[in-house]
Amino acid sequence: MTPTPSPVSGRPTMRDVARRAGVGVSTVSRVVSGDVRVSPARTAAVRTAIAELGFRRNDSARQLRKGAAASIGLLIESVSDPFFSLITQAVEEVANDRDSLLMSASSNRDAERARKMILAFCARRVDGLIITPPESQSIDYLRQELLAGVRMVFIDRPVPGLEADTVLTDNVGGARAAVEHLIAHGHRRIACFTDRHELFTSINRVLGYRQALEAAGIPIDPSLIHASVNGAYRFAEPLAALLDGPNPPTAVFTGNNRATSTILRELSRRPETLALVGFDDFELADVVQPGVSVIAQDPLTMGRIAANLLFSRLDGDSSPVQTITLRTSLIARGSGEIRA
């Protein structure tokens, strides 16, 4: 009577499978890799041993031996923001196509949390990182990881002082197109409600807003420009003050989808009808009446480009770093076409 093999302690290895099947480790490796040159009898023995032991191939080790990327890290600002969710989706699809593991986290607009997450990724030996950097942080730790050989791609915002591939949206051009659209419909008093004033995207979208007004010969009124504070979109009071004032705005430009939602909610409580164009498309923007006119970004393309740039670097591309800026598009649905 053949004795029953003793159980394996810990995670089973190829050596354990080989011992159970009565074959060499190289035979197990060939079966796992799908080599058809192994005899049917030995293939069956190996597969039976795999099933009995619960063996799982170590893909990370296999990919590292092949010189491929075993894992990449993705740090976004907020997992609840549809813009960043779509970026994550695109990066995940590219990583999946490359048989690579994606680890993701969000900073929640906290520079210290971002630092901890990035260093945690690096401690786990990710091969590369795609990062949406917080606006206020020391970059020394990023520079150290770059010098240590960790490949990085920045998305949505650059990191001044660091040489790395970056994927951006044309924030200035998109905002300028939004305000030009409102001006074309007769508006000259155009309020601006945007994200944190120190944020790269906000700075550039306010710049586009200002450029459109200046080009049309419209004086810039600082009292019309309002930014969120610490990520809180408390726009009820400043909007009410503007609308109840002696020279109220007739139109609004909002700097992102959260600002747009906040302003729409506040306007629903007011008797006034204002024209509005928002930066960022969002779900149900085409359902409300009138539909919300927006400047649309392309987060899926941003994510795909960033991931492909990163994998290109991991594959050995040593060409000069590049900054890719994607164009935006105006989607007119009705709210931006209300005439003054």
VENFENQUI-V23903 format. One record per backbone hydrogen bond with DSSP energy under -1.0 kcal/mol. CO is the residue of the C=O (numbers start at 1). NH is the residue of the N-H. Records with the same first field share a line. If there is no record, write none. Layout:
CO->NH, NH
//
This chain:
13->17
14->18
15->19
16->20
17->21
18->22, 23
24->28
25->29
26->30
27->31
28->32
29->33
30->35
31->34
39->43
40->44
41->45
42->46
43->47
44->48
45->49
46->50
47->51
48->52
49->53
50->54, 55
57->59
58->62
59->63
60->64
61->65
62->66
63->68
70->101
71->127
72->103
73->130
74->105
75->132
76->107
77->108
81->85
82->86
83->87
84->88
85->89
86->90
87->91
88->92
89->93
90->94
91->95
92->96
93->97
94->98
95->100
96->99
101->72
103->74
105->76
107->110
110->114
111->115
112->116
113->117
114->118
115->119
116->120
117->121
118->122
119->123
120->124
121->126
122->125
127->151
128->73
129->153
130->75
131->155
139->143
140->144
141->145
142->146
143->147
144->148
145->150
146->149
151->129
153->131
154->167
159->162
165->154
166->324
167->156
168->326
169->171
170->174
171->175
172->176
173->177
174->178
175->179
176->180
177->181
178->182
179->183
180->184
182->187
183->186
185->340
189->250, 251
191->253
192->226
193->255
194->228
196->199
199->203
200->204
201->205
202->206
203->207
204->208
205->209
206->210
207->211
208->212
209->213
210->214
211->215
212->216
213->218
214->217
221->224
222->225
224->192
226->194
229->232
232->229, 234
233->235
235->239
236->240
237->241
238->242
239->243
240->244
250->275
251->191
252->277
253->193
254->279
256->260
257->261
258->262
259->263
260->264
261->265
262->266
263->267
264->268
266->269
267->270
275->252
277->254
278->295
282->285
284->287, 288
285->292
291->335
293->278
294->331
295->280
296->329
298->302
299->303
300->304
301->305
302->306
303->307
304->308
305->309
306->310
307->311
308->312
309->313
310->314
311->315
312->317
313->316
322->166
324->168
326->170
329->296
331->294
335->276
//
